[in-house]
Amino acid sequence: MQKSHLVGPGPLIQALDLHDWAASTGRAMASNLAHTARALAENPLPAPPS
């Protein structure tokens, strides 16, 4: 498989190891999800009006 891929809205990726990119992106997404869940547990949003 070639390493020339368009990844999202960013530039053409040629020299980047896509596994490392995917792993670091996954860690960032998991961290964002965990922090969001904690924030919502502490300050839940009210249900929308019907």
The first five atom37 places (N, CA, C, CB, O) and aatype in JSON, in Angstrom:
{
  "aatype": [12, 5, 11, 15, 8, 10, 19, 7, 14, 7, 14, 10, 9, 5, 0, 10, 3, 10, 8, 3, 17, 0, 0, 15, 16, 7, 1, 0, 12, 0, 15, 2, 10, 0, 8, 16, 0, 1, 0, 10, 0, 6, 2, 14, 10, 14, 0, 14, 14, 15],
  "atom_mask": [
    [1, 1, 1, 1, 1],
    [1, 1, 1, 1, 1],
    [1, 1, 1, 1, 1],
    [1, 1, 1, 1, 1],
    [1, 1, 1, 1, 1],
    [1, 1, 1, 1, 1],
    [1, 1, 1, 1, 1],
    [1, 1, 1, 0, 1],
    [1, 1, 1, 1, 1],
    [1, 1, 1, 0, 1],
    [1, 1, 1, 1, 1],
    [1, 1, 1, 1, 1],
    [1, 1, 1, 1, 1],
    [1, 1, 1, 1, 1],
    [1, 1, 1, 1, 1],
    [1, 1, 1, 1, 1],
    [1, 1, 1, 1, 1],
    [1, 1, 1, 1, 1],
    [1, 1, 1, 1, 1],
    [1, 1, 1, 1, 1],
    [1, 1, 1, 1, 1],
    [1, 1, 1, 1, 1],
    [1, 1, 1, 1, 1],
    [1, 1, 1, 1, 1],
    [1, 1, 1, 1, 1],
    [1, 1, 1, 0, 1],
    [1, 1, 1, 1, 1],
    [1, 1, 1, 1, 1],
    [1, 1, 1, 1, 1],
    [1, 1, 1, 1, 1],
    [1, 1, 1, 1, 1],
    [1, 1, 1, 1, 1],
    [1, 1, 1, 1, 1],
    [1, 1, 1, 1, 1],
    [1, 1, 1, 1, 1],
    [1, 1, 1, 1, 1],
    [1, 1, 1, 1, 1],
    [1, 1, 1, 1, 1],
    [1, 1, 1, 1, 1],
    [1, 1, 1, 1, 1],
    [1, 1, 1, 1, 1],
    [1, 1, 1, 1, 1],
    [1, 1, 1, 1, 1],
    [1, 1, 1, 1, 1],
    [1, 1, 1, 1, 1],
    [1, 1, 1, 1, 1],
    [1, 1, 1, 1, 1],
    [1, 1, 1, 1, 1],
    [1, 1, 1, 1, 1],
    [1, 1, 1, 1, 1]
  ],
  "atom_positions": [
    [[0.84, -1.18, 0.0], [0.0, 0.0, 0.0], [0.88, 1.24, 0.0], [-0.95, 0.0, 1.21], [1.85, 1.32, 0.76]],
    [[0.55, 2.19, -0.83], [1.31, 3.43, -0.88], [1.01, 4.29, 0.34], [1.0, 4.21, -2.16], [-0.05, 4.18, 0.95]],
    [[1.97, 5.14, 0.68], [1.77, 6.04, 1.81], [1.25, 7.4, 1.39], [3.07, 6.2, 2.57], [1.18, 8.3, 2.22]],
    [[0.89, 7.57, 0.13], [0.33, 8.83, -0.34], [-1.19, 8.76, -0.23], [0.77, 9.13, -1.8], [-1.85, 8.15, -1.07]],
    [[-1.73, 9.36, 0.79], [-3.17, 9.33, 1.04], [-3.62, 10.73, 1.45], [-3.55, 8.28, 2.13], [-2.86, 11.48, 2.06]],
    [[-4.83, 11.06, 1.1], [-5.44, 12.26, 1.67], [-6.07, 11.84, 2.97], [-6.49, 12.9, 0.69], [-6.9, 10.93, 3.01]],
    [[-5.69, 12.5, 4.04], [-6.22, 12.16, 5.36], [-7.0, 13.38, 5.85], [-5.08, 11.76, 6.36], [-6.42, 14.39, 6.23]],
    [[-8.32, 13.27, 5.83], [-9.15, 14.37, 6.29], [-8.94, 15.6, 5.45], [0.0, 0.0, 0.0], [-8.6, 15.51, 4.27]],
    [[-9.13, 16.77, 6.05], [-9.0, 18.01, 5.3], [-7.56, 18.49, 5.18], [-9.83, 19.08, 5.95], [-7.3, 19.52, 4.56]],
    [[-6.61, 17.77, 5.78], [-5.22, 18.21, 5.81], [-4.48, 17.98, 4.49], [0.0, 0.0, 0.0], [-5.08, 17.6, 3.49]],
    [[-3.19, 18.22, 4.52], [-2.37, 18.08, 3.31], [-2.15, 16.63, 2.94], [-1.03, 18.77, 3.5], [-2.49, 15.72, 3.69]],
    [[-1.57, 16.41, 1.77], [-1.24, 15.07, 1.3], [-0.15, 14.5, 2.21], [-0.77, 15.09, -0.19], [0.9, 15.11, 2.4]],
    [[-0.41, 13.32, 2.77], [0.54, 12.7, 3.69], [1.43, 11.76, 2.89], [-0.19, 11.94, 4.83], [0.94, 10.84, 2.23]],
    [[2.74, 11.97, 2.94], [3.65, 11.1, 2.21], [4.63, 10.4, 3.15], [4.41, 11.9, 1.17], [4.76, 9.18, 3.07]],
    [[5.31, 11.12, 4.01], [6.38, 10.54, 4.81], [5.9, 10.1, 6.2], [7.51, 11.53, 4.96], [6.67, 9.47, 6.94]],
    [[4.68, 10.4, 6.55], [4.18, 10.1, 7.88], [3.78, 8.65, 8.0], [3.0, 11.0, 8.22], [3.13, 8.11, 7.11]],
    [[4.15, 8.01, 9.09], [3.69, 6.65, 9.36], [2.25, 6.75, 9.84], [4.61, 5.92, 10.43], [1.99, 7.28, 10.91]],
    [[1.31, 6.25, 9.04], [-0.1, 6.42, 9.34], [-0.52, 5.69, 10.6], [-0.93, 5.95, 8.18], [-1.5, 6.08, 11.24]],
    [[0.18, 4.62, 10.98], [-0.15, 3.92, 12.22], [0.07, 4.84, 13.42], [0.69, 2.63, 12.37], [-0.77, 4.92, 14.31]],
    [[1.2, 5.53, 13.44], [1.48, 6.47, 14.54], [0.44, 7.59, 14.58], [2.9, 7.06, 14.4], [-0.02, 7.98, 15.64]],
    [[0.09, 8.09, 13.39], [-0.91, 9.16, 13.32], [-2.25, 8.66, 13.87], [-1.09, 9.66, 11.86], [-2.9, 9.35, 14.65]],
    [[-2.65, 7.46, 13.45], [-3.92, 6.91, 13.9], [-3.91, 6.66, 15.41], [-4.23, 5.62, 13.15], [-4.91, 6.91, 16.08]],
    [[-2.8, 6.17, 15.93], [-2.71, 5.89, 17.36], [-2.79, 7.18, 18.18], [-1.4, 5.14, 17.68], [-3.5, 7.23, 19.17]],
    [[-2.06, 8.21, 17.76], [-2.09, 9.46, 18.53], [-3.44, 10.15, 18.41], [-0.97, 10.41, 18.05], [-3.91, 10.76, 19.36]],
    [[-4.07, 10.05, 17.24], [-5.4, 10.63, 17.07], [-6.42, 9.89, 17.93], [-5.82, 10.58, 15.59], [-7.29, 10.52, 18.53]],
    [[-6.32, 8.57, 17.99], [-7.21, 7.78, 18.84], [-7.06, 8.12, 20.3], [0.0, 0.0, 0.0], [-8.05, 8.21, 21.03]],
    [[-5.82, 8.31, 20.75], [-5.59, 8.7, 22.16], [-6.2, 10.07, 22.44], [-4.07, 8.72, 22.48], [-6.81, 10.26, 23.5]],
    [[-6.05, 11.01, 21.53], [-6.61, 12.34, 21.72], [-8.14, 12.28, 21.77], [-6.16, 13.29, 20.59], [-8.76, 12.95, 22.59]],
    [[-8.74, 11.48, 20.9], [-10.2, 11.35, 20.89], [-10.7, 10.71, 22.19], [-10.66, 10.5, 19.67], [-11.71, 11.14, 22.74]],
    [[-9.99, 9.7, 22.68], [-10.39, 9.04, 23.92], [-10.27, 10.01, 25.09], [-9.52, 7.79, 24.18], [-11.13, 10.02, 25.97]],
    [[-9.22, 10.8, 25.11], [-9.05, 11.78, 26.18], [-10.17, 12.83, 26.14], [-7.68, 12.47, 26.05], [-10.71, 13.19, 27.19]],
    [[-10.51, 13.32, 24.95], [-11.6, 14.29, 24.82], [-12.92, 13.7, 25.28], [-11.72, 14.77, 23.36], [-13.69, 14.36, 25.97]],
    [[-13.18, 12.45, 24.92], [-14.42, 11.79, 25.33], [-14.49, 11.64, 26.84], [-14.55, 10.42, 24.66], [-15.53, 11.9, 27.44]],
    [[-13.38, 11.21, 27.46], [-13.36, 11.03, 28.92], [-13.58, 12.36, 29.64], [-12.03, 10.4, 29.37], [-14.35, 12.42, 30.6]],
    [[-12.92, 13.41, 29.2], [-13.09, 14.72, 29.84], [-14.51, 15.25, 29.65], [-12.07, 15.72, 29.29], [-15.08, 15.84, 30.57]],
    [[-15.07, 15.05, 28.48], [-16.45, 15.49, 28.23], [-17.42, 14.73, 29.12], [-16.82, 15.29, 26.75], [-18.35, 15.33, 29.67]],
    [[-17.22, 13.43, 29.26], [-18.1, 12.62, 30.11], [-18.02, 13.08, 31.56], [-17.72, 11.13, 30.01], [-19.04, 13.18, 32.23]],
    [[-16.81, 13.37, 32.04], [-16.67, 13.87, 33.42], [-17.37, 15.2, 33.6], [-15.18, 14.0, 33.8], [-18.07, 15.42, 34.59]],
    [[-17.19, 16.1, 32.64], [-17.81, 17.42, 32.73], [-19.34, 17.3, 32.73], [-17.35, 18.32, 31.57], [-20.01, 18.0, 33.49]],
    [[-19.88, 16.42, 31.89], [-21.33, 16.26, 31.85], [-21.86, 15.55, 33.09], [-21.73, 15.47, 30.61], [-22.98, 15.81, 33.52]],
    [[-21.07, 14.66, 33.68], [-21.5, 14.0, 34.92], [-21.59, 15.01, 36.06], [-20.52, 12.86, 35.3], [-22.48, 14.92, 36.9]],
    [[-20.67, 15.96, 36.09], [-20.66, 16.99, 37.14], [-21.7, 18.07, 36.9], [-19.28, 17.63, 37.24], [-22.26, 18.62, 37.85]],
    [[-21.98, 18.37, 35.64], [-22.92, 19.45, 35.27], [-23.82, 18.96, 34.14], [-22.15, 20.74, 34.85], [-23.62, 19.37, 32.99]],
    [[-24.79, 18.12, 34.43], [-25.63, 17.58, 33.35], [-26.44, 18.67, 32.66], [-26.55, 16.52, 33.89], [-26.85, 19.65, 33.27]],
    [[-26.66, 18.45, 31.38], [-27.5, 19.38, 30.62], [-28.96, 19.02, 30.87], [-27.16, 19.33, 29.09], [-29.31, 17.84, 30.94]],
    [[-29.82, 20.02, 30.99], [-31.24, 19.72, 31.18], [-31.84, 19.17, 29.88], [-32.02, 20.98, 31.64], [-31.34, 19.41, 28.78]],
    [[-32.92, 18.43, 30.04], [-33.62, 17.91, 28.87], [-34.22, 19.07, 28.09], [-34.74, 16.9, 29.28], [-34.64, 20.07, 28.68]],
    [[-34.25, 18.95, 26.77], [-34.84, 20.04, 25.98], [-36.35, 20.13, 26.25], [-34.58, 19.82, 24.45], [-36.99, 19.12, 26.56]],
    [[-36.9, 21.32, 26.12], [-38.35, 21.44, 26.32], [-39.12, 20.69, 25.25], [-38.77, 22.93, 26.33], [-38.69, 20.62, 24.09]],
    [[-40.26, 20.12, 25.64], [-41.04, 19.37, 24.64], [-41.99, 20.27, 23.9], [-41.81, 18.24, 25.3], [-42.73, 19.8, 23.03]]
  ]
}
